[in-house]
Amino acid sequence: RVLKAVAAGGGGLDCHPNIPEKKLINAKVAMGVPPGEFVYALMDTTFFGSAKTGLVLTNWGVRWANDWSTETKRTAISWEELHGNGAYSVDGFDLKLADGAVVCTAGGGMSAEKLVSVISCIVGRTEML
């Protein structure tokens, strides 16, 4: 379902199996992806392409690391919580999810608005784009 929603979203994310290995390794470390959790898609928001900030969509949910300019109380949220939680909102480059969870999309390959659409499709709130 994740890859289907990402593909329907029109691109902007590196998707399995085409995620560069060095980016995947950096993202897993920076975003605290535990062993055994599978990364379906990656959005790199770094200037030089290291993927030390950005977002990953995994089999568990969404994990991210923002740069210094965006404050967030959380850096991960499960698909289950996203499915049951209220509306998402967009403020410029920031995607606000739940309970102080803020993902900055500045510099990434997908706008916050498009990311809302993809996440909504994954959790079953809307049909595929």
C-alpha positions in Angstrom: 0.0 0.0 0.0 2.9 2.4 0.8 4.6 2.0 -2.6 1.3 2.3 -4.4 0.4 5.5 -2.6 3.9 7.0 -3.2 3.7 6.0 -6.9 0.2 7.6 -7.2 1.6 10.7 -5.6 3.7 11.4 -8.7 7.2 10.9 -7.3 9.4 13.0 -5.2 10.6 10.2 -2.9 13.3 7.6 -3.4 11.5 4.3 -3.3 12.6 0.7 -2.6 14.5 -0.9 -4.4 15.9 2.4 -5.8 17.0 4.1 -2.6 20.8 4.8 -2.7 22.5 2.6 -0.1 24.5 5.4 1.5 21.4 7.6 1.8 19.4 4.7 3.3 22.1 4.0 5.9 22.4 7.7 6.9 18.6 8.0 7.1 18.2 4.9 9.3 20.7 6.2 11.7 19.5 9.8 11.8 15.8 8.8 12.0 16.2 6.0 14.5 14.9 3.2 12.3 15.2 0.0 14.4 16.6 -3.2 13.0 14.0 -5.2 11.2 11.9 -2.2 10.2 11.6 -2.0 6.4 12.0 1.4 4.6 9.7 1.7 1.6 10.4 5.3 0.7 12.8 8.1 1.6 12.6 11.9 1.3 16.0 13.6 1.6 15.8 17.2 2.8 19.5 17.9 3.0 21.3 20.3 0.7 24.1 17.9 -0.3 22.1 14.7 -0.4 23.3 12.9 2.7 19.8 12.1 3.9 20.6 13.0 7.5 17.5 15.0 7.6 14.3 14.1 5.9 11.6 11.4 6.2 11.2 7.7 5.8 8.0 5.7 5.3 8.4 2.3 6.8 6.3 -0.8 7.5 5.7 0.6 11.0 4.9 4.3 10.1 6.7 7.6 9.5 10.0 8.6 11.0 11.8 11.9 10.4 14.7 14.1 11.3 14.3 17.9 10.9 17.1 20.5 10.6 17.6 23.1 13.3 14.9 25.4 12.0 11.9 23.2 12.7 10.9 22.2 16.2 9.0 19.0 16.9 8.0 17.1 20.0 8.2 13.8 18.2 10.2 12.2 15.4 8.1 9.1 14.7 4.4 8.2 14.4 2.8 4.8 13.6 0.4 4.1 10.8 -2.1 3.0 13.4 -1.9 6.4 15.2 -2.1 8.3 11.9 -5.2 6.3 10.9 -7.0 7.1 14.2 -5.8 10.7 14.7 -7.5 13.9 13.5 -6.8 16.0 10.5 -3.3 16.9 9.3 -2.4 20.5 8.6 0.2 22.2 6.4 2.0 25.4 7.4 4.4 26.4 4.6 6.9 23.6 4.4 5.8 22.0 7.7 3.4 19.1 7.9 1.8 18.9 11.3 0.6 15.4 12.2 -0.4 14.8 15.8 0.6 15.7 19.4 3.3 18.2 18.3 4.7 16.0 15.5 6.0 18.4 12.8 7.8 17.2 9.7 9.7 19.8 7.6 9.6 19.1 3.9 11.8 22.1 2.8 14.5 20.9 0.4 12.7 17.6 -0.2 11.3 16.2 -3.4 7.7 16.4 -2.3 5.6 19.3 -0.9 3.9 19.1 2.5 0.5 19.1 0.7 1.5 16.2 -1.5 2.9 14.3 1.5 -0.5 14.8 3.2 -2.2 13.1 0.3 0.2 10.2 0.2 -0.1 9.6 4.0 -3.9 9.9 3.8 -3.9 7.2 1.1 -1.7 4.9 3.1 -3.8 5.0 6.2 -7.0 4.6 4.2 -8.5 8.0 4.8 -8.7 8.7 1.0 -8.6 6.6 -2.1 -5.5 6.5 -4.2 -4.7 9.8 -5.9 
